Amino acid sequence: MADKSPEEIYDAFREVVNMAPKELTEWLETEESKSVGDDSSGESTGHKSGKKIVEIKHKKKADLTEADYAHMNKVVGYVHRHLAQRPKGDVTETNWTYSLKNWGHDPTK
């Protein structure tokens, strides 16, 4: 995170997270959302991240903490890495899409 300013992180986060808080909250309640990712603790990393994204998106920019910016930067990195691994064909109902949606990015938009 040291190589990016809070403003750069904020802008990149807003660019990659293309789901509104309500939309993401509703998605996180689905079985598809809960079916993907590592879940050694009963909840996947992506699912936990989605909840944190909703919290961040409900905050005013002035109220964002260093921890929020760190998570935002993590989200940007994850989405960019995952997008680079896009499978061929229709991705609408795939684990790849479900995982990205857990991280606040709907690749079908």
GROMACS elastic network, one bead per residue, 0.5 to 0.9 nm:
[ bonds ]
;  ai    aj funct       b0    kb
    1     4     6  0.54429   500
    1     5     6  0.76477   500
    1     6     6  0.86120   500
    1     9     6  0.83235   500
    1    69     6  0.83971   500
    1    70     6  0.67426   500
    1    73     6  0.68155   500
    1    74     6  0.88503   500
    2     5     6  0.72899   500
    4     7     6  0.80261   500
    4     8     6  0.59754   500
    4     9     6  0.64559   500
    4    73     6  0.87782   500
    5     8     6  0.51596   500
    5     9     6  0.63165   500
    5    10     6  0.85680   500
    6     9     6  0.50787   500
    6    10     6  0.59902   500
    6    11     6  0.85792   500
    6    66     6  0.86965   500
    6    69     6  0.66654   500
    7    10     6  0.50384   500
    7    11     6  0.61479   500
    7    12     6  0.85602   500
    8    11     6  0.52294   500
    8    12     6  0.61096   500
    8    13     6  0.84904   500
    9    12     6  0.51578   500
    9    13     6  0.59724   500
    9    14     6  0.85498   500
    9    69     6  0.68400   500
    9    70     6  0.86193   500
    9    72     6  0.67208   500
    9    73     6  0.57922   500
    9    76     6  0.79615   500
   10    13     6  0.51615   500
   10    14     6  0.62158   500
   10    15     6  0.86401   500
   10    61     6  0.84990   500
   10    69     6  0.73799   500
   10    72     6  0.72529   500
   10    73     6  0.82181   500
   11    14     6  0.51888   500
   11    15     6  0.62351   500
   11    16     6  0.88849   500
   12    15     6  0.50063   500
   12    16     6  0.63073   500
   12    17     6  0.85454   500
   12    72     6  0.84817   500
   12    73     6  0.80640   500
   12    76     6  0.65219   500
   13    16     6  0.53498   500
   13    17     6  0.58775   500
   13    72     6  0.58513   500
   13    73     6  0.70653   500
   13    75     6  0.71479   500
   13    76     6  0.57208   500
   14    17     6  0.54721   500
   14    18     6  0.72460   500
   15    18     6  0.68022   500
   15    76     6  0.87013   500
   16    19     6  0.89339   500
   16    75     6  0.82336   500
   16    76     6  0.64064   500
   16    79     6  0.69305   500
   16    80     6  0.81217   500
   16   104     6  0.77000   500
   16   105     6  0.61041   500
   16   106     6  0.89951   500
   17    20     6  0.80927   500
   17    53     6  0.85346   500
   17    75     6  0.82949   500
   17    76     6  0.81479   500
   17    79     6  0.85998   500
   17   101     6  0.89341   500
   17   103     6  0.75559   500
   17   106     6  0.79803   500
   18   104     6  0.63815   500
   18   105     6  0.52656   500
   18   106     6  0.64329   500
   18   107     6  0.87215   500
   18   109     6  0.80956   500
   19    22     6  0.81616   500
   19    23     6  0.59982   500
   19    24     6  0.58455   500
   19   101     6  0.79597   500
   19   104     6  0.54785   500
   19   105     6  0.60871   500
   19   106     6  0.66086   500
   20    23     6  0.51485   500
   20    24     6  0.60866   500
   20    25     6  0.85101   500
   20    54     6  0.81875   500
   20    57     6  0.81016   500
   20   104     6  0.81553   500
   21    24     6  0.51314   500
   21    25     6  0.59909   500
   21    26     6  0.85624   500
   21    53     6  0.78748   500
   21    54     6  0.50837   500
   21    55     6  0.82134   500
   21    57     6  0.64878   500
   21    58     6  0.73829   500
   21   104     6  0.86420   500
   22    25     6  0.50704   500
   22    26     6  0.61670   500
   22    27     6  0.85565   500
   22    54     6  0.80525   500
   23    26     6  0.52444   500
   23    27     6  0.61772   500
   23    28     6  0.87233   500
   24    28     6  0.61348   500
   24    29     6  0.88303   500
   24    50     6  0.70816   500
   24    51     6  0.82896   500
   24    53     6  0.86126   500
   24    54     6  0.70868   500
   24   101     6  0.75188   500
   24   102     6  0.75078   500
   24   103     6  0.87692   500
   24   104     6  0.63577   500
   24   105     6  0.89694   500
   25    28     6  0.52074   500
   25    29     6  0.67317   500
   25    50     6  0.78495   500
   25    51     6  0.73309   500
   25    54     6  0.70320   500
   26    29     6  0.53965   500
   26    30     6  0.71218   500
   27    30     6  0.54839   500
   27    31     6  0.87900   500
   27    32     6  0.82686   500
   27    33     6  0.64536   500
   27   101     6  0.76523   500
   27   102     6  0.76305   500
   28    31     6  0.81631   500
   28    32     6  0.84014   500
   28    33     6  0.54395   500
   28    34     6  0.70596   500
   28    47     6  0.67553   500
   28    50     6  0.71804   500
   28    51     6  0.78315   500
   28   101     6  0.85582   500
   28   102     6  0.66957   500
   29    32     6  0.85898   500
   29    33     6  0.69753   500
   29    34     6  0.75737   500
   30    33     6  0.53175   500
   30    34     6  0.65701   500
   30    35     6  0.87307   500
   31    34     6  0.50765   500
   31    35     6  0.59726   500
   32    35     6  0.50576   500
   32    36     6  0.70490   500
   32    93     6  0.89115   500
   32    95     6  0.81563   500
   32    98     6  0.65396   500
   33    36     6  0.62506   500
   33    37     6  0.88964   500
   33    46     6  0.89194   500
   33    47     6  0.71202   500
   33    95     6  0.88963   500
   33    98     6  0.58712   500
   33    99     6  0.72104   500
   33   101     6  0.77140   500
   33   102     6  0.63561   500
   34    37     6  0.80075   500
   34    43     6  0.74320   500
   34    44     6  0.74474   500
   34    47     6  0.69522   500
   34    98     6  0.89123   500
   34   102     6  0.87518   500
   35    44     6  0.86968   500
   35    95     6  0.82423   500
   35    98     6  0.84129   500
   36    39     6  0.82845   500
   36    44     6  0.72108   500
   36    46     6  0.82972   500
   36    47     6  0.85474   500
   36    95     6  0.62477   500
   36    96     6  0.86113   500
   36    98     6  0.68589   500
   36    99     6  0.61222   500
   36   102     6  0.88121   500
   37    43     6  0.83966   500
   37    44     6  0.51566   500
   37    45     6  0.67748   500
   37    46     6  0.65574   500
   37    47     6  0.79850   500
   37    95     6  0.85886   500
   37    99     6  0.67478   500
   38    41     6  0.84951   500
   38    42     6  0.86416   500
   38    43     6  0.75495   500
   38    45     6  0.64282   500
   38    46     6  0.81873   500
   39    45     6  0.71198   500
   40    43     6  0.71597   500
   40    44     6  0.74204   500
   41    44     6  0.74188   500
   43    46     6  0.83615   500
   43    47     6  0.64591   500
   43    48     6  0.68336   500
   44    47     6  0.51429   500
   44    48     6  0.63519   500
   44    49     6  0.85295   500
   45    48     6  0.52263   500
   45    49     6  0.60833   500
   45    50     6  0.86807   500
   45   102     6  0.89894   500
   46    50     6  0.61320   500
   46    51     6  0.88018   500
   46    99     6  0.66923   500
   46   100     6  0.80841   500
   46   101     6  0.86571   500
   46   102     6  0.52838   500
   46   103     6  0.56881   500
   47    50     6  0.51000   500
   47    51     6  0.66442   500
   47    52     6  0.88941   500
   47    99     6  0.83729   500
   47   102     6  0.53737   500
   47   103     6  0.73378   500
   48    51     6  0.52935   500
   48    52     6  0.64672   500
   48    53     6  0.87526   500
   48   102     6  0.82838   500
   48   103     6  0.88432   500
   49    52     6  0.50270   500
   49    53     6  0.60942   500
   49    54     6  0.86934   500
   49    71     6  0.81268   500
   49    75     6  0.78724   500
   49   102     6  0.71435   500
   49   103     6  0.60942   500
   49   104     6  0.85387   500
   50    54     6  0.63387   500
   50    55     6  0.87736   500
   50   101     6  0.81032   500
   50   102     6  0.51617   500
   50   103     6  0.51652   500
   50   104     6  0.61537   500
   51    54     6  0.52154   500
   51    55     6  0.64922   500
   51    56     6  0.88221   500
   51   102     6  0.86008   500
   51   103     6  0.89331   500
   52    55     6  0.50424   500
   52    56     6  0.62181   500
   52    57     6  0.86262   500
   52    68     6  0.84878   500
   52    71     6  0.81025   500
   53    56     6  0.50050   500
   53    57     6  0.60463   500
   53    58     6  0.85981   500
   53    68     6  0.88216   500
   53    71     6  0.82168   500
   53    72     6  0.77178   500
   53    75     6  0.84875   500
   53   103     6  0.75499   500
   53   104     6  0.70624   500
   54    57     6  0.51317   500
   54    58     6  0.63224   500
   54    59     6  0.89700   500
   54   104     6  0.85076   500
   55    58     6  0.52821   500
   55    59     6  0.67213   500
   56    59     6  0.53146   500
   56    60     6  0.83062   500
   56    61     6  0.88473   500
   56    64     6  0.72721   500
   56    68     6  0.66832   500
   56    72     6  0.83278   500
   57    60     6  0.78308   500
   57    61     6  0.88530   500
   59    62     6  0.80977   500
   59    63     6  0.61865   500
   59    64     6  0.66642   500
   60    63     6  0.53103   500
   60    64     6  0.68488   500
   61    64     6  0.54994   500
   62    65     6  0.85099   500
   64    67     6  0.80506   500
   64    68     6  0.57909   500
   64    69     6  0.70004   500
   65    69     6  0.63922   500
   65    70     6  0.86264   500
   66    69     6  0.51116   500
   66    70     6  0.61846   500
   66    71     6  0.86889   500
   67    71     6  0.62298   500
   67    72     6  0.85466   500
   68    71     6  0.51366   500
   68    72     6  0.60715   500
   68    73     6  0.85795   500
   69    73     6  0.60843   500
   69    74     6  0.85353   500
   70    73     6  0.51614   500
   70    74     6  0.62860   500
   70    75     6  0.87601   500
   71    75     6  0.61816   500
   71    76     6  0.86723   500
   72    75     6  0.50685   500
   72    76     6  0.63196   500
   72    77     6  0.87364   500
   73    76     6  0.51414   500
   73    77     6  0.62902   500
   73    78     6  0.86668   500
   74    77     6  0.51730   500
   74    78     6  0.61398   500
   74    79     6  0.86283   500
   75    78     6  0.51329   500
   75    79     6  0.60951   500
   75    80     6  0.85306   500
   75   103     6  0.65365   500
   75   104     6  0.83199   500
   76    79     6  0.53148   500
   76    80     6  0.61547   500
   76    81     6  0.86164   500
   77    80     6  0.52698   500
   77    81     6  0.61470   500
   77    82     6  0.85203   500
   78    81     6  0.52195   500
   78    82     6  0.59974   500
   78    83     6  0.84824   500
   78   100     6  0.85162   500
   78   103     6  0.79644   500
   79    82     6  0.51109   500
   79    83     6  0.59685   500
   79    84     6  0.85942   500
   79   100     6  0.66090   500
   79   103     6  0.72004   500
   79   104     6  0.86697   500
   79   105     6  0.71648   500
   80    83     6  0.52347   500
   80    84     6  0.64123   500
   81    84     6  0.53060   500
   81    85     6  0.69281   500
   82    85     6  0.52678   500
   82    86     6  0.69511   500
   82    96     6  0.79165   500
   82    99     6  0.87872   500
   82   100     6  0.72764   500
   83    86     6  0.53743   500
   83    96     6  0.89281   500
   83   100     6  0.82527   500
   83   107     6  0.81858   500
   85    96     6  0.86423   500
   86    91     6  0.81702   500
   86    96     6  0.74575   500
   86    97     6  0.88868   500
   87    90     6  0.82916   500
   87    91     6  0.70879   500
   87    96     6  0.77875   500
   88    91     6  0.75681   500
   90    93     6  0.78825   500
   90    94     6  0.83644   500
   91    94     6  0.54431   500
   91    95     6  0.84905   500
   91    96     6  0.72976   500
   91    97     6  0.63097   500
   91   107     6  0.83310   500
   91   108     6  0.77229   500
   92    96     6  0.89547   500
   92    97     6  0.65537   500
   92    98     6  0.86556   500
   92   107     6  0.83641   500
   92   108     6  0.65515   500
   93    96     6  0.83840   500
   93    97     6  0.67728   500
   93    98     6  0.73984   500
   94    97     6  0.53322   500
   94    98     6  0.62777   500
   94    99     6  0.86184   500
   95    99     6  0.59151   500
   95   100     6  0.85114   500
   96    99     6  0.53084   500
   96   100     6  0.63977   500
   96   101     6  0.87447   500
   97   100     6  0.51569   500
   97   101     6  0.61377   500
   97   102     6  0.86815   500
   97   105     6  0.85154   500
   97   106     6  0.69554   500
   97   107     6  0.65171   500
   97   108     6  0.79608   500
   98   101     6  0.51273   500
   98   102     6  0.63538   500
   98   103     6  0.89277   500
   98   106     6  0.82829   500
   99   102     6  0.51656   500
   99   103     6  0.67522   500
   99   105     6  0.88225   500
  100   103     6  0.51130   500
  100   104     6  0.65498   500
  100   105     6  0.53026   500
  100   106     6  0.64028   500
  100   107     6  0.73030   500
  101   106     6  0.50273   500
  101   107     6  0.77060   500
  102   105     6  0.73443   500
  102   106     6  0.87130   500
  103   106     6  0.86750   500
  105   108     6  0.89180   500
  105   109     6  0.87791   500
  106   109     6  0.58891   500
